[in-house]
Amino acid sequence: MARTAVDEALLAAARAIMRISLHAADQLGGVSVIQLRALTVLRRTEDANLAQLAEGMGVTVSTTSRLVDRLVAANLVDRRTAEHTRREIALRLTELGQSTLDRYDELRVTELRGCLDILPEAVRAGAVDGLWAIGETGSRGASAVVPAS
């Protein structure tokens, strides 16, 4: 199947953003991209349980359980009995988890800003608008995108 120019542009952008994210994770050291993804999901959901974290990451609960064990051991996540039911656990970022995620975001923004800064000024505003639009639709998932009429 032949790709269109738009397809190639989208893949190039996805690859660049992935490269930037991987580079930022490498600079942090000691924290995997999967662990950073879990921290990102936990930042959005206060006191998440294992099922909520698994759903937010798109993985199984058993995979999430092992991941949480590593995050707790690294002092990035706090795990305690949920207040509303003793049968569940509540997961929350620790201060170290929050600061690690903040540093990860800072590293990614710095590199992305460098990419924007080398664009011609006439293109930069349109690129930012496009990034906002993709970010908004991407956060809702591709199935939530309604085609323009």
C-alpha positions in Angstrom: 0.0 0.0 0.0 1.5 3.3 -1.1 1.7 6.0 1.5 0.6 9.6 0.8 2.7 12.6 1.5 0.5 13.3 4.5 1.1 9.7 5.8 4.9 10.2 5.4 4.7 13.6 7.2 2.7 12.0 10.1 5.2 9.2 10.4 8.2 11.6 10.4 6.6 13.6 13.2 5.7 10.5 15.2 9.3 9.2 14.8 10.8 12.6 15.8 8.6 12.8 18.9 9.4 9.3 19.9 13.1 9.9 19.4 12.8 13.0 21.6 10.9 11.1 24.3 13.4 8.3 24.3 16.4 10.7 24.4 14.8 12.5 27.4 14.2 9.2 29.2 17.9 8.3 28.6 18.9 11.6 30.1 16.9 10.9 33.2 18.6 7.5 33.6 17.2 4.7 35.7 13.5 5.2 34.6 12.1 3.3 31.6 9.8 4.8 29.1 7.1 2.4 30.3 7.6 3.6 33.9 7.4 7.2 32.7 4.1 6.4 30.9 2.7 5.0 34.1 3.7 8.1 36.0 2.1 10.2 33.4 -1.2 8.3 33.7 -1.0 8.5 37.5 -0.5 12.3 37.3 -3.9 12.6 35.5 -5.8 10.3 38.0 -5.5 10.9 41.7 -5.5 7.7 43.8 -5.8 5.4 40.8 -6.3 1.7 41.4 -4.5 -1.0 39.4 -7.3 -1.5 37.0 -7.5 2.3 36.2 -3.7 2.5 35.7 -3.8 -0.6 33.4 -6.6 0.8 31.4 -4.9 4.2 31.1 -1.7 2.5 29.8 -3.5 0.0 27.6 -2.0 -3.1 29.3 -3.2 -5.9 31.6 -3.6 -5.7 35.3 -0.9 -8.3 35.9 1.6 -6.4 33.9 0.6 -3.2 35.8 1.0 -5.0 39.1 4.6 -5.9 38.4 5.3 -2.4 37.1 3.8 -0.8 40.2 6.1 -3.0 42.3 9.1 -1.5 40.6 7.8 2.0 40.8 7.1 1.6 44.6 10.6 0.1 45.1 12.1 3.2 43.3 10.0 5.5 45.5 8.3 7.0 42.5 4.8 5.8 43.5 3.1 5.4 46.8 0.8 2.4 47.2 -1.7 2.2 50.1 -5.1 0.7 50.9 -7.9 2.7 49.3 -10.0 4.8 51.6 -13.3 3.9 50.0 -12.7 0.1 50.1 -10.0 -1.9 51.8 -10.1 -4.4 48.9 -8.4 -2.0 46.6 -5.1 -0.2 46.6 -4.7 3.5 45.8 -1.7 4.6 43.8 -0.3 8.1 43.9 2.9 9.8 42.7 5.5 10.5 45.4 7.4 13.8 45.4 10.2 12.0 43.6 7.8 10.6 41.1 6.4 14.1 40.4 9.8 15.7 40.1 11.0 12.9 37.8 8.0 13.5 35.6 8.5 17.3 35.7 12.1 16.8 34.6 11.1 14.5 31.8 8.6 17.0 30.5 11.2 19.8 30.8 13.7 17.8 28.7 11.1 17.0 26.0 9.9 20.6 25.8 13.4 21.9 25.5 14.2 19.6 22.6 10.8 20.2 20.9 11.2 24.0 21.3 14.6 23.6 19.6 12.8 22.0 16.6 10.2 24.8 16.5 12.9 27.5 16.8 14.6 26.4 13.6 11.4 26.6 11.6 10.9 29.8 9.5 8.9 32.3 11.5 6.1 32.2 8.9 5.6 28.5 9.5 6.0 28.4 13.3 2.6 29.6 14.3 0.8 27.2 12.0 3.0 24.3 13.3 2.0 25.2 16.9 -1.7 25.3 15.9 -1.3 21.9 14.2 0.4 20.4 17.3 -2.4 21.7 19.5 -5.1 20.2 17.3 -3.3 16.8 17.1 -2.7 16.9 20.9 -6.4 17.6 21.6 -7.7 14.9 19.2 -5.0 12.4 20.3 -5.9 12.8 23.9 -9.4 11.7 23.2 -8.3 8.8 21.0 -8.6 8.3 17.2 -12.1 6.9 17.5 -13.3 10.2 19.0 -12.2 12.2 16.0 -15.1 13.4 13.9 -14.3 14.0 10.3 -14.9 17.6 9.1 -17.9 18.0 6.8 
